Amino acid sequence: MQLGAIAVLLERFRIGELAERSGVSVATIKFYIREGLLPPPPLKTGRTMAYYDGEYLERLRLVRSLREEHFLPVRVIRAVLAERG
């Protein structure tokens, strides 16, 4: 893994920045969390403040790819993610 990739994995993002970096809207991220495609935020500092890490960003990009490039429905994406662990 390259040094830049490691740095991204160690960074923390608020949901707006996560949305910007992943290319999906904040509403879409919240939908993916509600549907179980993404876990709850790894770090919550309050009722409305949460931080997401690089690993979360990579999973979000995978979900986006499966949804937009492969046209998979939510239930199939959920099954694919469950198989991956």
Summary of the structure (lengths in Angstrom):
residues: 85
radius of gyration: 12.9
end to end distance: 20.4
largest distance: 36.1
contacts: 208
relative contact order: 0.16
helix: 60%
strand: 9%
